[in-house]
Amino acid sequence: MGSIPSSVNKALQRSTVPARYFSLEALRTKLLHIDVREATFARRGFRWNDNHARQRLEQIGFMFLRGYHTALKESDQSALAQRLNLIDLELRGFAFEGAAMGLTLLDCLTPWNTSRLRSFASGPGARHVYMVHVGIGWAIARIAWLRLNLKNYLKRLHPLLYWLALDGYGFHEGYFNWPRYVEEQKTPRHLSAYALRAFDQGLGRSLWFVEGADVDRIPMTIEKFPLHRRADLWSGVGLACAYAGGTAASGIETLKRAAASYSSELAQGAAFAAKARELAGNEAEHTDLACRIFARLSAHGASAVTDEALEELRADGNKPAYEVWRERIQTRFAARNSS
């Protein structure tokens, strides 16, 4: 997978411990540890009005980091899966997402052993395949080598879901660098046209955290973006609202009204959340509620729509198969919402 990134080499050079004595465990501790305070609203500078929503979204961040740090410490994948499966079922997907980030980073740091993520994705993480791909995106955001070799790296992932890694990349940048990517509306220069759209879908998810699940402020933030970016941002908001939760039915209704002409994108995002949870077996009441309001279907029904939209789906052509899939789902919900 290439040589050890220059950032690692520089860190070794600055250390007072000779590089030959630097164990992998020490590298993990020194270079890869993320302080749990990084998941707090106070550290991130996120806006919030509702204390319950803030606590919920911080808890999600803590579970992500728990999965991440567990993956760094546990080399045996059976033991890793056992520890992740001890986490509360409803929050478990976030821990698997974090673990995927950790395993991707470890693969990048050890070019002589790059099988961790692949084994995890096809084994313990298979039921969380959506979250695993999103977690890979966090690593892409942090490893320059992955970004520089992005096209080739993505080919190693699931032939349809690899776009979720770009979604994860967008979420990471919105979450950790929101002044640049939300306030200044910057975009990565190295991404293709559709990769930028997938990035925006993840950026839209990050707005659920950046704005503290405030259903009045989120629409105002999206309206500041150029028109061509709004649909994907709304899709991300719908996914985050349905998967993460943090607001009551009245708030979800408010969000749907604010989305206006983007209601089908909102519903499609919620359907993706429902599918991810159903596959993982960690269905949640707040996901079902969001689907009933956004898509006028139960979570199970919305998940079924995503499956139906996969029928006779061809490989990437002039338009990525992933986008064809999303458009089919959105068309289905547009028809339901207009009836």
C-alpha positions as CSV (number, residue, x, y, z in Angstrom):
1,M,0.0,0.0,0.0
2,G,3.0,2.3,-0.3
3,S,5.6,3.6,2.1
4,I,4.9,4.9,5.6
5,P,3.4,8.5,5.2
6,S,5.9,11.4,5.6
7,S,3.9,12.6,8.7
8,V,4.9,9.3,10.5
9,N,8.5,9.6,9.5
10,K,8.7,13.2,10.7
11,A,7.1,12.2,14.0
12,L,9.7,9.5,14.4
13,Q,12.5,11.9,13.7
14,R,11.2,14.4,16.3
15,S,11.0,11.6,18.9
16,T,13.7,11.2,21.5
17,V,13.3,7.4,21.1
18,P,15.3,5.8,18.2
19,A,13.1,4.8,15.4
20,R,14.3,1.2,15.5
21,Y,12.9,0.9,19.0
22,F,9.5,2.4,18.1
23,S,7.0,-0.4,18.3
24,L,3.8,-0.4,16.3
25,E,1.9,-0.1,19.6
26,A,3.8,3.1,20.4
27,L,3.0,4.4,16.9
28,R,-0.6,3.8,17.5
29,T,-0.6,5.6,20.8
30,K,1.5,8.5,19.7
31,L,0.1,9.2,16.2
32,L,-3.4,7.7,16.0
33,H,-5.0,8.4,19.4
34,I,-7.9,10.9,19.3
35,D,-8.9,12.5,22.5
36,V,-12.6,11.8,23.4
37,R,-13.0,15.6,24.0
38,E,-12.7,16.0,20.2
39,A,-16.3,14.7,20.1
40,T,-17.7,17.4,22.4
41,F,-19.6,20.4,21.1
42,A,-17.4,22.6,23.2
43,R,-14.3,21.4,21.5
44,R,-15.8,21.4,18.0
45,G,-17.5,24.8,18.4
46,F,-20.9,23.4,17.2
47,R,-24.1,25.4,17.7
48,W,-26.9,24.0,19.8
49,N,-30.1,25.0,21.5
50,D,-31.4,21.7,22.8
51,N,-29.4,19.9,25.5
52,H,-30.9,16.5,24.8
53,A,-29.9,16.7,21.1
54,R,-26.4,17.8,22.1
55,Q,-26.0,14.9,24.5
56,R,-27.3,12.5,22.0
57,L,-24.9,13.6,19.2
58,E,-21.9,13.7,21.6
59,Q,-22.7,10.2,22.7
60,I,-22.6,9.1,19.0
61,G,-19.1,10.7,18.7
62,F,-18.0,8.9,21.8
63,M,-19.2,5.5,20.4
64,F,-17.4,6.2,17.2
65,L,-14.2,6.8,19.0
66,R,-14.7,3.8,21.2
67,G,-14.9,1.6,18.1
68,Y,-11.9,3.4,16.6
69,H,-9.6,3.0,19.6
70,T,-10.8,-0.6,20.1
71,A,-9.6,-1.4,16.5
72,L,-6.2,0.2,17.2
73,K,-5.7,-1.9,20.3
74,E,-7.2,-5.3,19.3
75,S,-5.2,-7.1,16.7
76,D,-7.4,-10.2,16.7
77,Q,-10.5,-9.6,14.6
78,S,-12.7,-12.1,16.5
79,A,-11.9,-10.4,19.7
80,L,-12.5,-7.0,18.1
81,A,-15.9,-8.0,16.9
82,Q,-16.7,-9.4,20.3
83,R,-15.8,-6.1,22.0
84,L,-17.7,-4.1,19.5
85,N,-20.8,-6.3,19.9
86,L,-20.9,-5.5,23.6
87,I,-21.8,-1.9,22.7
88,D,-25.5,-1.0,23.0
89,L,-27.2,-2.3,19.8
90,E,-28.8,1.0,18.7
91,L,-25.4,2.7,18.9
92,R,-23.3,-0.2,17.6
93,G,-23.1,1.0,14.0
94,F,-21.2,4.1,15.0
95,A,-18.6,1.9,16.7
96,F,-18.2,-0.3,13.6
97,E,-17.7,2.9,11.6
98,G,-15.0,4.0,13.9
99,A,-13.3,0.6,13.8
100,A,-13.3,0.8,10.0
101,M,-11.4,4.1,10.2
102,G,-8.9,2.6,12.6
103,L,-8.3,-0.5,10.5
104,T,-7.9,1.6,7.4
105,L,-5.3,3.8,9.1
106,L,-3.4,0.7,10.3
107,D,-3.3,-0.8,6.9
108,C,-1.8,2.4,5.6
109,L,0.9,2.5,8.2
110,T,1.9,-1.2,7.7
111,P,2.4,-1.8,3.9
112,W,3.5,-5.3,4.8
113,N,0.1,-6.1,6.2
114,T,-2.9,-4.5,4.5
115,S,-5.6,-7.1,5.0
116,R,-7.2,-5.8,8.2
117,L,-9.9,-3.8,6.6
118,R,-10.7,-6.3,3.9
119,S,-11.0,-9.1,6.4
120,F,-13.2,-6.9,8.7
121,A,-15.5,-5.8,5.9
122,S,-16.1,-9.3,4.7
123,G,-16.3,-10.8,8.1
124,P,-17.4,-9.1,11.4
125,G,-18.3,-5.9,9.7
126,A,-20.3,-7.3,6.8
127,R,-23.7,-6.5,8.3
128,H,-22.4,-3.0,8.9
129,V,-21.1,-2.6,5.4
130,Y,-22.6,0.9,4.9
131,M,-21.0,2.2,8.1
132,V,-17.7,0.5,7.3
133,H,-17.4,2.3,4.0
134,V,-18.3,5.6,5.7
135,G,-15.6,5.0,8.2
136,I,-13.0,4.4,5.4
137,G,-13.8,8.0,4.4
138,W,-12.6,9.3,7.7
139,A,-9.2,7.7,7.0
140,I,-9.2,9.2,3.5
141,A,-9.6,12.6,5.0
142,R,-6.5,12.0,7.2
143,I,-4.1,10.2,5.0
144,A,-2.7,12.2,2.0
145,W,-1.6,9.0,0.3
146,L,-5.2,7.8,0.1
147,R,-6.4,11.1,-1.4
148,L,-3.5,11.2,-4.0
149,N,-4.3,7.6,-5.0
150,L,-8.1,7.9,-4.5
151,K,-9.3,6.4,-7.8
152,N,-7.2,3.3,-7.5
153,Y,-8.0,2.9,-3.8
154,L,-11.7,3.1,-4.3
155,K,-11.5,0.3,-6.8
156,R,-10.6,-2.0,-4.0
157,L,-13.9,-1.4,-2.2
158,H,-17.5,-2.5,-2.8
159,P,-18.3,-1.8,-6.5
160,L,-21.5,0.1,-5.6
161,L,-21.0,1.4,-2.1
162,Y,-17.5,2.8,-2.5
163,W,-19.1,6.2,-3.0
164,L,-20.0,6.1,0.7
165,A,-16.3,6.5,1.4
166,L,-16.4,9.9,-0.3
167,D,-19.5,10.6,1.8
168,G,-17.5,9.8,4.9
169,Y,-14.7,12.1,3.7
170,G,-17.3,14.9,3.4
171,F,-18.7,14.2,6.9
172,H,-15.2,14.3,8.4
173,E,-14.4,17.6,6.8
174,G,-17.7,19.1,7.9
175,Y,-17.3,17.7,11.4
176,F,-13.7,18.7,12.0
177,N,-13.3,21.6,9.7
178,W,-16.7,23.2,9.5
179,P,-15.6,26.8,9.3
180,R,-13.8,26.0,6.1
181,Y,-16.3,23.6,4.5
182,V,-19.6,24.8,5.9
183,E,-19.0,28.5,6.5
184,E,-16.6,29.2,3.6
185,Q,-18.1,26.4,1.5
186,K,-14.8,25.1,0.2
187,T,-14.5,21.9,-1.7
188,P,-11.5,19.5,-2.2
189,R,-9.7,20.3,-5.5
190,H,-8.7,16.8,-6.3
191,L,-12.2,15.2,-6.6
192,S,-14.1,14.5,-9.7
193,A,-17.5,16.0,-10.4
194,Y,-19.5,13.1,-9.0
195,A,-17.0,12.6,-6.2
196,L,-17.8,16.1,-5.1
197,R,-21.5,15.3,-5.0
198,A,-20.8,12.3,-2.8
199,F,-18.6,14.5,-0.6
200,D,-21.6,16.9,-0.3
201,Q,-23.9,14.1,0.8
202,G,-21.5,13.5,3.7
203,L,-21.2,17.2,4.3
204,G,-24.9,17.4,4.6
205,R,-24.8,14.7,7.3
206,S,-22.3,16.7,9.2
207,L,-24.8,19.6,9.3
208,W,-26.9,17.6,11.7
209,F,-24.0,17.8,14.2
210,V,-22.6,21.2,13.3
211,E,-26.0,22.8,13.8
212,G,-27.0,20.6,16.8
213,A,-30.0,19.0,15.0
214,D,-31.6,22.5,14.9
215,V,-34.3,22.0,12.3
216,D,-34.7,25.8,11.9
217,R,-31.1,26.6,11.4
218,I,-30.1,23.7,9.1
219,P,-32.3,24.9,6.2
220,M,-30.9,28.4,6.5
221,T,-27.4,27.0,6.4
222,I,-28.2,25.0,3.2
223,E,-29.8,28.0,1.5
224,K,-26.4,29.8,1.7
225,F,-24.9,27.1,-0.5
226,P,-25.0,27.3,-4.4
227,L,-28.2,25.9,-5.8
228,H,-26.4,22.9,-7.5
229,R,-25.1,21.7,-4.1
230,R,-28.4,21.8,-2.1
231,A,-30.0,18.5,-3.2
232,D,-27.1,16.4,-2.0
233,L,-26.8,18.3,1.2
234,W,-30.5,17.6,1.9
235,S,-30.0,14.0,1.2
236,G,-27.3,13.9,3.8
237,V,-29.5,15.7,6.3
238,G,-32.2,13.1,5.8
239,L,-29.8,10.3,6.4
240,A,-28.4,11.8,9.5
241,C,-31.8,12.7,11.0
242,A,-33.1,9.2,10.4
243,Y,-30.0,7.3,11.5
244,A,-28.7,9.4,14.4
245,G,-31.9,10.8,15.7
246,G,-32.0,13.7,18.1
247,T,-35.3,15.4,17.4
248,A,-39.0,14.8,17.9
249,A,-41.7,14.3,15.4
250,S,-42.5,18.0,15.3
251,G,-38.9,18.7,14.4
252,I,-38.9,16.2,11.6
253,E,-42.1,17.6,10.2
254,T,-40.6,21.1,10.3
255,L,-37.5,19.8,8.4
256,K,-39.7,18.2,5.7
257,R,-41.6,21.5,5.2
258,A,-38.3,23.4,5.0
259,A,-36.9,21.0,2.4
260,A,-39.7,21.9,0.1
261,S,-38.7,20.8,-3.5
262,Y,-35.9,18.6,-2.0
263,S,-38.3,16.3,-0.1
264,S,-37.5,13.3,-2.3
265,E,-33.8,13.7,-1.5
266,L,-34.6,13.9,2.2
267,A,-36.7,10.7,1.9
268,Q,-33.9,8.9,0.0
269,G,-31.4,9.7,2.7
270,A,-33.8,8.4,5.4
271,A,-34.3,5.2,3.3
272,F,-30.5,4.7,3.2
273,A,-30.5,5.0,7.0
274,A,-33.3,2.5,7.3
275,K,-31.5,0.0,5.0
276,A,-28.3,0.3,7.0
277,R,-30.0,-0.3,10.3
278,E,-32.1,-3.2,9.0
279,L,-29.1,-4.9,7.5
280,A,-27.2,-4.5,10.8
281,G,-30.2,-5.6,12.9
282,N,-30.2,-2.4,14.9
283,E,-33.5,-0.9,14.0
284,A,-34.5,2.2,15.9
285,E,-37.8,3.9,16.7
286,H,-36.4,7.3,15.6
287,T,-35.4,5.9,12.2
288,D,-38.9,4.5,11.7
289,L,-40.4,7.8,12.7
290,A,-38.3,9.8,10.2
291,C,-39.1,7.4,7.4
292,R,-42.9,7.7,8.2
293,I,-42.7,11.4,8.0
294,F,-40.1,11.9,5.1
295,A,-41.1,8.9,3.0
296,R,-44.6,8.1,4.2
297,L,-43.4,4.5,4.7
298,S,-42.2,2.5,7.7
299,A,-38.5,2.0,8.0
300,H,-39.0,-1.5,6.7
301,G,-40.9,-0.2,3.8
302,A,-38.4,2.5,3.0
303,S,-35.6,-0.1,3.2
304,A,-37.5,-2.3,0.7
305,V,-37.6,0.6,-1.7
306,T,-33.8,0.7,-1.7
307,D,-33.7,-3.0,-2.5
308,E,-36.3,-2.7,-5.3
309,A,-34.2,0.1,-6.9
310,L,-31.3,-2.3,-7.2
311,E,-33.1,-4.5,-9.6
312,E,-31.3,-4.7,-13.0
313,L,-29.0,-2.0,-11.9
314,R,-26.1,-1.9,-14.3
315,A,-22.4,-1.2,-13.6
316,D,-21.1,2.3,-13.8
317,G,-21.6,3.9,-17.2
318,N,-21.9,7.6,-18.1
319,K,-23.5,8.0,-14.8
320,P,-22.3,6.1,-11.7
321,A,-24.6,3.2,-10.7
322,Y,-24.7,4.6,-7.2
323,E,-26.4,7.8,-8.6
324,V,-28.8,5.8,-10.7
325,W,-29.7,3.9,-7.6
326,R,-30.3,7.1,-5.6
327,E,-32.3,8.7,-8.5
328,R,-34.6,5.6,-8.7
329,I,-35.3,5.8,-5.0
330,Q,-35.9,9.6,-5.1
331,T,-38.3,9.1,-8.1
332,R,-40.3,6.6,-6.1
333,F,-40.6,8.9,-3.1
334,A,-41.4,11.9,-5.3
335,A,-44.4,10.0,-6.6
336,R,-45.5,9.1,-3.1
337,N,-45.2,12.6,-1.8
338,S,-47.2,14.0,-4.7
339,S,-50.1,11.6,-4.4
